Amino acid sequence: MNDTGTPRRISKPRIVLMIVIDVIAVVLAIGFYRWLLPLDPDAAVLAAVSPLVFGGFFNLVIALVSLKP
């Protein structure tokens, strides 16, 4: 017989932290893109993608730490 117990969930403060990280990443991505676009369009795209990947990584870490058994 399986013991179901309570389902694991991410707490509200951690969800807020994840949203804040996302907002900061988007603001940085837009800023880097607008700053580098006149200089080098290819570098502007890479500079915009990197904060988004970084923010996504931190969100993944927060989710995995929150849902550990």
SULVEN-V471241 format. One record per pair of residues at least 12 apart in sequence whose C-alpha atoms are under 8 Angstrom apart, sorted by the first residue. I is the first residue (numbers start at 1). J is the second residue. Records with the same first field share a line. If there is no record, write none. Layout:
I->J / J
//
This chain:
8->67
9->66 / 67
10->63 / 66 / 67
11->66
14->62
18->58 / 59 / 62
21->55 / 58 / 59
22->52 / 55 / 56
25->51 / 52 / 54 / 55
26->51 / 52
28->48 / 51
29->47 / 48 / 49 / 50 / 51 / 52
30->48
31->48
32->44 / 47 / 48
33->45 / 47 / 48
//
